[in-house]
Amino acid sequence: MANALAKPLVQDRLAETPAQTTRLEIVHGRLQNARVITTVELGAAPLEYYLPPLHNLGRGASVTVTEIDETGYAPLRSGAARPPAPGFHLQDRYDIHGLIVYRFLSSEPRTVAESTLRRHVITRAHPEVLVPGTGPASAGAP
């Protein structure tokens, strides 16, 4: 009998795609405007392709979200499970064929700066901060 977390993993039609990062959509369902994803530099392209309309959050911008998904590969930074911003808590941790996902949630929408998200990534690789095309993002102060 499948539990609530296992249910989305049953959808195998995307499981055989070349990019394992597409499994983020399986784990979390459709992208919502209140989500931001951090990933390693080379992980951004597959995510943008398989989860359109993702795009990079501009330098100096901020985004209002209730969910932050941090993705990457081992080895993880120490403190990877610590919340990336005040008001968020670690909800889930997944290892999907080597792609590690930490899912942080907030009970209410919170505005988080791109620089904060970029500083708090789970791996040592160069980070990318991705938002849905229709996500609420605003330019930061100059």
C-alpha positions as CSV (number, residue, x, y, z in Angstrom):
1,M,0.0,0.0,0.0
2,A,1.5,3.4,-1.0
3,N,1.7,6.2,1.4
4,A,1.2,9.9,0.6
5,L,4.9,10.5,-0.1
6,A,5.3,7.4,-2.3
7,K,2.2,8.0,-4.4
8,P,3.9,10.6,-6.8
9,L,6.8,8.3,-7.3
10,V,4.6,5.7,-9.0
11,Q,4.4,7.9,-12.2
12,D,7.1,6.1,-14.1
13,R,6.5,7.8,-17.5
14,L,9.1,10.5,-16.6
15,A,11.3,8.1,-14.7
16,E,13.0,6.9,-17.9
17,T,13.9,10.3,-19.3
18,P,17.6,11.0,-19.7
19,A,17.7,13.8,-17.1
20,Q,17.1,12.4,-13.6
21,T,16.3,15.9,-12.5
22,T,12.9,15.6,-14.0
23,R,12.0,13.5,-11.0
24,L,11.7,16.7,-9.0
25,E,8.3,17.2,-10.7
26,I,7.3,13.7,-9.7
27,V,8.2,14.2,-6.1
28,H,6.6,17.7,-5.8
29,G,4.0,17.7,-8.4
30,R,3.5,20.8,-10.6
31,L,5.5,23.9,-10.0
32,Q,3.7,26.6,-8.1
33,N,4.4,30.3,-8.1
34,A,5.3,30.1,-4.4
35,R,8.4,27.9,-4.9
36,V,12.0,28.5,-5.7
37,I,14.6,25.9,-6.6
38,T,18.3,26.1,-6.0
39,T,20.5,23.7,-7.9
40,V,24.0,23.3,-9.2
41,E,25.0,25.2,-12.3
42,L,24.8,22.2,-14.7
43,G,21.6,21.1,-13.1
44,A,19.7,24.2,-14.2
45,A,19.4,23.4,-17.9
46,P,17.6,20.1,-17.5
47,L,15.2,21.6,-14.9
48,E,14.5,24.6,-17.1
49,Y,13.8,22.2,-20.0
50,Y,11.6,19.7,-18.2
51,L,9.9,22.1,-15.8
52,P,9.1,25.2,-17.9
53,P,8.8,28.1,-17.5
54,L,11.6,28.0,-15.0
55,H,14.3,30.7,-15.3
56,N,17.1,32.2,-13.2
57,L,16.2,34.7,-10.6
58,G,18.1,37.9,-11.4
59,R,21.0,39.1,-9.2
60,G,19.7,41.5,-6.5
61,A,16.1,40.3,-6.9
62,S,13.9,38.7,-4.3
63,V,11.1,36.3,-4.4
64,T,8.1,35.6,-2.2
65,V,7.7,31.9,-1.5
66,T,6.4,29.3,0.9
67,E,8.7,26.6,-0.4
68,I,12.4,26.3,-1.1
69,D,13.7,23.2,-2.8
70,E,17.5,22.8,-2.7
71,T,19.0,20.2,-5.0
72,G,22.5,18.9,-5.6
73,Y,24.8,16.0,-5.5
74,A,27.1,14.5,-2.7
75,P,29.1,15.6,-1.0
76,L,26.8,17.9,0.8
77,R,27.9,21.0,2.7
78,S,27.8,20.8,6.5
79,G,24.6,22.4,7.6
80,A,22.7,21.5,4.5
81,A,19.6,20.6,6.5
82,R,19.5,24.0,8.2
83,P,16.8,26.3,6.9
84,P,18.0,28.7,4.1
85,A,16.0,31.6,5.5
86,P,14.1,32.5,8.7
87,G,10.6,31.0,9.0
88,F,11.4,27.9,7.0
89,H,11.8,24.4,8.3
90,L,13.0,21.1,6.7
91,Q,10.0,19.2,5.5
92,D,11.4,16.4,3.4
93,R,14.7,15.0,2.2
94,Y,14.9,12.8,-1.0
95,D,17.7,11.0,-2.8
96,I,16.5,10.3,-6.3
97,H,19.3,8.3,-8.1
98,G,21.9,10.5,-6.6
99,L,20.0,13.8,-7.0
100,I,19.5,15.0,-3.4
101,V,16.5,17.3,-2.7
102,Y,15.9,19.2,0.6
103,R,12.5,20.7,0.8
104,F,12.0,23.6,3.1
105,L,8.5,25.0,3.9
106,S,7.1,28.1,5.6
107,S,3.5,28.4,6.9
108,E,3.2,31.8,5.3
109,P,4.7,33.5,2.2
110,R,8.1,35.0,2.9
111,T,10.3,37.3,0.8
112,V,13.8,35.9,0.4
113,A,16.7,37.6,-1.4
114,E,18.4,35.9,-4.3
115,S,21.7,36.4,-2.5
116,T,20.4,34.5,0.6
117,L,19.3,31.6,-1.6
118,R,22.6,31.6,-3.5
119,R,24.6,31.5,-0.2
120,H,22.6,28.7,1.3
121,V,23.0,25.7,-1.1
122,I,23.4,22.1,-0.1
123,T,26.5,21.4,-2.3
124,R,29.8,23.2,-2.9
125,A,29.1,23.6,-6.7
126,H,28.3,27.0,-8.2
127,P,24.6,27.6,-7.4
128,E,21.7,28.6,-9.6
129,V,18.4,30.0,-8.3
130,L,15.4,29.1,-10.4
131,V,11.8,30.5,-10.2
132,P,8.7,29.8,-12.3
133,G,8.1,32.3,-15.1
134,T,5.0,33.6,-13.4
135,G,6.5,33.7,-9.9
136,P,6.4,36.9,-7.9
137,A,9.9,38.3,-8.2
138,S,11.0,41.9,-7.5
139,A,14.1,43.8,-8.2
140,G,16.2,44.5,-5.1
141,A,17.6,47.8,-4.0
142,P,20.6,49.1,-6.0
